Amino acid sequence: MTGGKAFLDTNILLRSTITQFPLYEQAKRLVDAQIDANTELWISRQVIREYIAQVTRPQTFMNPMTVDELETKLRTIRVLFKIADDTEAVTTVLMDLLKTHPTGGKQIHDANVVATMIAYEIDTLLTTNVKDMKRFADRITILSLDDVK
């Protein structure tokens, strides 16, 4: 893939930006391959919120980030990635997507990621959550850690 746009799911953003996270090396290689291909990399406000929730709670492999550490990390993230806002267009696409791809409960977050991608014309998703996201494979291309060379 040369050029184009790709969206990072929270699980890839975490793993590619925090060395202590399991699978850091693989996630970093996946993201770096997209950068090398001149792919425009995107995240959303939802992904940022989910990122903050993960890094501010105790993990077996790392202590929670302080607000200062988090602020520094987010400053870097905001430079590296384009950020898609939750807009009326995203909500409209989400509702249309729910009609064609029945989804409920916590999986609404996954559907919202795909709705954001569609609204912003992003065709590729980088994720470790292939099992839940494959229901949308008719609308997006999914790349996972298995696609890392």
Stockholm file with secondary structure:
# STOCKHOLM 1.0

chainA/1-149         MTGGKAFLDTNILLRSTITQFPLYEQAKRLVDAQIDANTELWISRQVIREYIAQVTRPQTFMNPMTVDELETKLRTIRVLFKIADDTEAVTTVLMDLLKTHPTGGKQIHDANVVATMIAYEIDTLLTTNVKDMKRFADRITILSLDDVK
#=GR chainA/1-149 SS CCSCEEEECHHHHHHHHCTTSTTHHHHHHHHHHHHHTTCEEEEEHHHHHHHHHHHTSCCSSSCCCCHHHHHHHHHHHHHHSEEECCCHHHHHHHHHHHHHSCCCGGGHHHHHHHHHHHHTTCCEEECSCHHHHGGGTTTSEEECGGGCC
#=GC SS_cons         CCSCEEEECHHHHHHHHCTTSTTHHHHHHHHHHHHHTTCEEEEEHHHHHHHHHHHTSCCSSSCCCCHHHHHHHHHHHHHHSEEECCCHHHHHHHHHHHHHSCCCGGGHHHHHHHHHHHHTTCCEEECSCHHHHGGGTTTSEEECGGGCC
//
